[in-house]
């Protein structure tokens, strides 16, 4: 199911310093680093971080979030994107927060359910992908939305946040 949805956004790539950086894109306008339904309203970039999807792996053994942030900067420069909203979800939030720290000119940043990292817990990663395949993005959001806000969050009553 997820493969069919991803296939709707063909992988593209740029080569920088001999390394391939892959991404998917939809829509037009200001760039928003996320994908799918948002592509109807924004130019959406969903990148394959090094070692994921069609992007080349890092040449270092244990990259840190700052390493991913620097590579994201290289990709955005190669695409000539200077104005954008950066969205990081789960482990991507670590990369996005690192990007914001390293490149303070970032206009807007959204961190969704930031993860502290899996510390090599591949079983947990596999379980997350299995749930995503079984339920799809909307089903996963339905299942997990209630736990993504603290009980005192004002946005809990916002109709855009649905349990």
Phi, psi and omega in degrees: 000310181294326179298321179295318180294317180294323181299338178294345180237089185303142178290133174239168179207160171233150177250122179233124180052039177079002180250137177272130173240118183259153179202166174236150186218146175213151172078185181222171178101199178303142182282138176232119186275083177193199183205194177055244189302331180294340180294347176284337186243336184229164167279116188248130179243122174243108186267152170266108178299157179309131181089357180243149175053232184263006179276148176294156178282161171293155174271353177261153185290310186235083180292149177257164179307326179297326178295318177295321180298318179295320179292322176300320177299320178298315179298312181298321176295318180297326179273358181059040178261119181244335181242119183197163171257130179256124179243127177236130181238136179058238179294332177296336178294327176296318179293316182295317179296321177295321177300313181298324179288319182282330184234079188295354178281000180302128184286313184216144182220134174232125177248122184245120178047060182301140179258150175275352182111155183265351178047043176082008180279080184292335176297320179293319178296313180298320179298318179298317179293322178298314179297319178297316178297320182288318187259341186076169182301317181294318179295320177295319178298317179301316183291324189255348188302319183299327181274000184270352177238148176288158181301336182262006181293130179295329183288354181304329180269001179288128182297342177285342177256110184239134177279000000 
